[in-house]
Amino acid sequence: IGGTWCVCKEGLSEAMLQKTLDYACGAGADCGPIHQNGPCFNPNTVKSHCSYAVNSFFQKKGQSQGTCDFAGTAIVSASDPSESLL
């Protein structure tokens, strides 16, 4: 199954990831599922929540070029990030 996702980069500080997460949620990403008790809350890490938020934003923008950058904190991926969490 082919697809394109947006994920937060490895090796960033939690503060940078949190800033990106907050920005994506404020800019139109659907962040309800990553709230406590939400279906995508676990794993409860800033990085996984960040990737969820930037991917939601990226998908809502139709995967347009430039909508998965977030000041260099996110990158387009061809592998589904949710599958790597299993």
RABEL-V432244 format. One line per field, one symbol per residue. ss: DSSP state (H for helix, E for strand, - for the rest). burial: + if it has 16 or more other ideal C-beta (glycine too) atoms within 10 Angstrom, else -. A space follows every 50 residues. Layout:
# RABEL-V432244
ss=???
burial=???
This chain:
# RABEL-V432244
ss=----EEEE-----HHHHHHHHHHHHH-----HHH-----------HHHHH HHHHHHHHHH-------------EEEE-----HHH-
burial=----+++++--+---++-+++-+++---+-+--+-----+-----+++++ +++++++++-+-----++-+--+++-+---+-----
